């Protein structure tokens, strides 16, 4: 069971007139695969990574955000930190509504 839920969203410094996106489904999956995070089936909407799972919105081609469920804190935080630093995406805490700076 998830200990904490977060949202992985586009860069905070993106153009204010447009919703920042993470990219296309293919781009997002390619970015996350570098961090051992991928679906168990090619067209799956649930991604599995070290200490976490991520949900892709069903049927979306352009991905604006991913729902992240942290399962194992120690493993997940190091992976999420590396993902955010490499991609310039941001983490939003659903409990507090704050953006987590990584």
N, C-alpha and C positions, 0 to 999 in steps of 0.2 A: 504494500500500500504506500502511496506517495506521502512523503513527509511535508512537501512544499510544492506549490504550483507557481510557475513563472510564465511570462510571455516573452518570447524572443521576437524582437521587432527590428525594423529598419533603423538606419542611423538617425540619431537625434538631430544632427546638423543638416538633414536633408531639406530640400526646398519646402517651405511652409505651405505652399499652395497645393501640393500633391501629397498623397499618402505615401510615405516611404515604403518601398517593397524590399524583400530579401532577394528577389529575383524570380525567374521561372522555376517550375518544379525541378527541371533538369539541373539548373544552376545550383539550386539549394541542395539537392541530393549530392551533387559533385563536391560542393564545399564541405558538407557534413561528413562525407565518406573519408575525408582526410583525418577525421577525428573518431574513426571507428563507430560511426553512427549511420545507420541505414535501415530501411524496411526489411522485414523478413521475407517478403515476396515483392517482386518488381513494382507492382502497381499499388502496394500497400500504403495506407495512410498513417500507420503507426510506426515510428522509427525507434530503434533500440540503440542505446549507446551505453558507455560505462557509467553505471549508477543512475541512469535516467531513461525516460522515454519522451518522445516528442510526437505531437499530432499535427498532421498537415490537414488543412481544411478540405473536406471531401470535394473532389472534382475540380479543384482550383488549379489553374495553369500558372497564374501569377500569384506568388505567395507573399502576403503582407505581414503575416505573423505565424508563429508556431507556439502551441501550448506545451510547456515543458513540465513534466512531473519528475521531481527529484526523489529518487528511491534510496540511494546510498550517498549521503552527503559528502563524504571524503573523496570519493571518486568523481562524482558529478561536478563539484565546484571547480576542480582543476580542468576538466574538459570544457565546461561552460566558459571559464575565463579564457582559455586558449581560443575557443571559437570566436568569442566577442573581440578579442584583440586582433585576430587574423582577418575577420570580416568587417569589423567596425559596426556590427549589430549591437543592439542594446538589450538588456534584460529588464523587464518590468515586474515588480513584485505585486502580485494580485492582492495580498493581504493589506499592504500599506499604500499601494498606488504609486510607490516611488520607483524611479529609475535607478538601477544599481550600476554604479560606475565601475568598470573593470579596466 
